[in-house]
Amino acid sequence: MTADIQANYPPKQAPAKKRKIPEYLIKETIDGIPFYYAGFESVLSKHKTKTDIMADSGLQSFIKAFLMEILLKTLDTKQFKVLVGEIGNHLDHRTNLALDLAIYDRTQLTGKKITAKYIDFAPKIVIEVDVRVELAENKEEVFDAFVLRKVRKLHEFGTEKIIWIFTKSKTIIVATPGNSWGVFDLNEDVEVMEGIQFNLGKYLESEGIELGEV
């Protein structure tokens, strides 16, 4: 009897079941790692619908519109094409990205490349506004797991510059391959490409938009 008790003590625990999260809650996949829409837990608990968490905030929409206006006024639209929104980019079989704003070289983005599927090559320049994804388990590693990985993945596939705007910390990061990353205050001028720059802080102030303290 004692041997039987010892053989079964401590009791064996069944392996934890890995919860299944619907694929429609995946916003982006990088190197096979799924990143879910921020707030996906609220959908799983039925406190929100998927529509509630997928749309841009007013601030994000406003910033995207501001950047789009600048680029359409200053960019050589015969040489470059600007796309804005949740731009689907398929870089490899394990990487599907959603880009906020992207500038493509028209020699690459030809009519034959525009189909009902995701664009299958990286843009010249990407501008991202905030981070709207979460990991399934550990939400503290989003910057390392998502931001850094996404930047490096785009560099690997040929993107020349990524500008990432973080409104909560009022910081803008500019990442170019092979160089130290530039870190700017929201009120500083940031260059998109030669002859084209923006100052987001001044613009928001002129529109009466106040960002809360971190």
C-alpha positions in Angstrom: 0.0 0.0 0.0 2.8 2.4 1.0 4.5 1.7 -2.4 1.3 2.5 -4.2 0.9 5.8 -2.4 4.5 6.8 -3.0 4.2 5.9 -6.7 1.2 8.2 -7.1 2.4 11.1 -4.9 2.5 13.9 -5.7 -0.5 13.4 -8.0 0.3 13.8 -11.7 -1.1 17.1 -13.1 -2.7 17.0 -16.5 -0.8 19.3 -18.9 -2.4 22.7 -19.2 -4.6 23.0 -22.2 -3.5 25.6 -24.7 -6.5 27.8 -25.4 -7.6 28.2 -28.9 -7.9 31.8 -30.1 -9.9 32.3 -33.4 -7.7 33.3 -36.4 -9.9 36.3 -37.1 -8.4 38.0 -34.0 -4.8 37.8 -35.4 -3.7 41.2 -36.7 -0.2 40.2 -37.8 2.1 37.2 -38.0 5.9 37.5 -37.8 8.1 34.5 -38.1 5.1 32.3 -37.4 4.3 34.2 -34.2 0.7 35.4 -34.0 0.0 38.9 -32.7 -3.6 39.6 -31.8 -5.6 42.8 -31.9 -5.3 44.7 -28.7 -8.3 44.0 -26.6 -8.9 40.5 -28.0 -9.4 39.2 -24.5 -12.6 41.3 -24.3 -13.9 39.6 -27.5 -13.2 36.1 -26.0 -15.1 37.1 -22.9 -17.9 38.4 -25.0 -17.7 41.9 -23.6 -16.8 43.3 -27.0 -17.2 42.3 -30.6 -14.3 42.0 -33.1 -15.5 45.2 -34.7 -15.1 47.1 -31.5 -11.3 46.4 -31.3 -10.3 46.4 -35.0 -11.0 50.0 -36.0 -8.5 52.9 -35.6 -9.0 55.4 -32.8 -9.8 59.0 -33.7 -6.2 60.0 -32.9 -4.6 57.3 -35.1 -6.9 58.3 -38.0 -6.1 61.9 -37.5 -2.3 61.3 -37.6 -2.6 59.1 -40.6 -4.6 61.7 -42.5 -2.1 64.4 -41.6 0.9 62.3 -42.8 -1.0 61.4 -46.0 -1.8 65.1 -46.7 1.9 66.0 -46.4 3.1 63.2 -48.6 0.5 63.8 -51.4 1.6 67.5 -51.4 5.4 66.9 -51.4 6.1 63.4 -52.8 6.8 62.8 -56.5 3.7 60.7 -57.2 5.0 59.7 -60.6 7.9 57.9 -58.8 6.2 56.8 -55.6 2.8 55.6 -54.5 1.5 56.1 -50.9 -1.0 53.7 -49.4 -2.6 54.1 -46.0 -4.7 51.9 -43.7 -4.3 48.3 -42.8 -2.1 47.5 -45.7 -1.6 43.8 -46.0 2.0 42.8 -46.8 2.9 39.1 -47.3 6.7 38.8 -46.9 7.0 35.0 -46.6 4.9 32.0 -45.6 5.3 32.8 -41.9 5.0 36.6 -42.1 2.0 38.7 -42.9 2.1 42.4 -41.8 -0.5 45.1 -41.5 1.1 48.5 -42.2 -0.3 51.9 -41.2 1.2 54.0 -44.0 3.6 52.8 -46.7 5.5 54.4 -49.6 6.2 52.1 -52.6 8.4 52.6 -55.6 6.2 52.6 -58.6 8.7 50.5 -60.6 7.9 47.7 -58.1 4.2 48.5 -57.4 3.0 48.0 -61.0 -0.5 47.3 -62.0 0.1 43.6 -62.2 1.2 43.6 -58.6 -2.2 45.0 -57.4 -4.5 42.0 -56.8 -7.1 40.8 -54.3 -4.2 39.3 -52.3 -1.7 41.0 -50.0 1.2 42.9 -51.6 4.2 40.5 -51.6 7.2 42.8 -51.2 8.3 45.3 -48.7 7.7 49.1 -49.3 10.5 51.7 -49.4 9.3 53.5 -46.3 6.9 52.5 -43.6 5.3 54.8 -40.9 3.6 53.1 -38.0 1.3 54.8 -35.4 1.4 53.2 -31.9 1.2 49.5 -31.1 -2.2 47.8 -31.4 -1.3 44.2 -30.8 -1.0 41.8 -27.9 0.6 38.5 -27.3 -1.6 35.6 -26.3 0.2 35.0 -23.0 2.8 37.6 -22.1 1.7 41.2 -22.7 4.9 42.7 -21.3 7.1 41.7 -24.2 5.3 43.4 -27.0 8.1 45.9 -27.8 10.8 43.3 -28.0 8.7 40.6 -29.6 6.7 42.8 -32.0 8.2 46.2 -32.6 11.8 45.1 -32.9 11.0 42.0 -34.9 8.7 43.8 -37.3 11.4 46.5 -37.9 14.1 44.0 -38.5 11.9 41.9 -40.8 11.1 44.9 -43.0 14.7 45.8 -43.1 15.6 42.3 -44.1 13.1 42.5 -47.0 14.4 45.8 -48.3 12.5 48.6 -46.5 14.9 51.6 -46.2 13.3 53.4 -43.3 10.7 52.7 -40.6 9.3 55.6 -38.7 7.3 54.6 -35.6 5.2 57.1 -33.7 4.4 56.4 -30.0 1.8 58.9 -28.8 1.8 57.8 -25.2 5.5 58.4 -24.7 5.5 61.3 -27.2 8.4 59.7 -29.0 9.2 58.9 -32.6 11.8 56.2 -33.5 13.4 56.2 -36.9 15.1 53.0 -37.9 17.3 52.6 -41.0 19.3 49.4 -41.8 22.9 49.4 -40.6 22.6 52.7 -38.6 21.8 53.6 -35.0 18.2 54.3 -34.5 17.1 57.9 -34.1 14.9 58.8 -31.2 12.9 62.1 -31.5 10.6 64.1 -29.4 7.1 64.6 -30.8 7.8 68.3 -31.3 11.0 67.7 -33.4 11.1 67.7 -37.2 11.3 64.2 -38.6 12.5 63.5 -42.1 10.6 61.0 -44.2 12.9 61.4 -47.2 15.0 64.1 -48.6 13.0 67.4 -48.7 10.0 65.9 -46.9 9.6 66.2 -43.1 6.8 66.6 -40.5 6.4 67.9 -37.0 3.6 66.0 -35.4 3.7 67.9 -32.1 3.2 71.2 -33.7 0.4 69.9 -35.9 -1.5 68.3 -33.0 -1.2 71.6 -31.0 -2.5 73.6 -34.0 -5.5 71.3 -34.1 -6.1 71.7 -30.3 -5.4 68.0 -29.7 -3.8 67.4 -26.3 -2.0 64.1 -25.5 -2.3 62.9 -21.9 0.7 62.5 -19.6 2.5 59.1 -19.7 
